[in-house]
Amino acid sequence: MAFSKHKPLKAYPVVEFPEENNSCAVVSSKWLSCDRALCTWPSAIGTKLENLVKSSAEPSSYPRLTWTSLPCRVLGSYGKKYSKI
């Protein structure tokens, strides 16, 4: 059995995107790679994006959206309920 060197994440990590001018976002933990080095980001914006995060949408469940893998760094994570920061 393999063990992760990472502490378990709560439902909503806050990530920084170094290649996107160090912008930060709250995302679904389902959008992170196993090593937490990449975040799958949807082409949605505004309310549509917020609803995807709130529902912890699986990228494979929304094939009409373009999902891009972006390098990221996890800054922290928040509990079971989504709220705007």
N, C-alpha and C positions, 0 to 999 in steps of 0.2 A: 504494500500500500504506500503510495507516494503522499508526502505531506507538502503543502504549500508553505513557502517562506513568508507569505503575506498573511496579515490578520484578516479575518473574515470581514467583508464589506457589508454595510447595511444596504438597504434598498436603493438609496439615491446618492451615489458618489458625486463629489464636486471635482471636476477635472480641469486641468490647464492644458491648452493646446499650444506648444512651443512654436509650431510652424504657422500658427494663425495669430501672430502678434501677441502671444501669451494670453489669449482670451480664455475666459473660464466659463463653465456651464455646469448645471446640475443635469445629470444623465441617469438613465436606468443602469443598474449594475449588469443587466443582461447585454448591454452594448459594449462591455469591456472584454478584451481578450484575456485568456487565462493568466498571462503574465502581467496584465494591466498596462501594457505598453501601447496598446492601440484601442481606440474607441470607434465603433461603427456609428456614423453620424448620418441622419436622414436628410433628404432634400427639402423637407417641410420647413415652414417658418410660422411664426406667430402662434395663434391658438392651436393650429394643427400640430406643431412641434410640441407645445406644452401638453397636449392630450396624449401624444405618443410617450412622453416621459412619464406622465401620471399613471398611465396604464401599464408601464413597463413592457411596452410593445416588443415583440420578437421581430427582428428584421425580416425573417423569412415569412412572416405573416402579412407583410406589406410589400409585395413584389412590384407594385406600381411606382413606388418611391425609389429613388436612387440612393443607395447607402454607400458611403465612402469611409474607408478605414483611415483614421488620422492618428499620428503619434500623440500620446498624451501622458500626463503625469497626474496621479490621484493626489488631491490635496486633503481630502477627508471624506466622510460619508454621513448621511443622515438616516434616521429611522424609517419606519414602515409607512409613514404618511407623507405625501408630497405637499410642500408649501413653498411659495415663492420666497426667495431670500432677498 
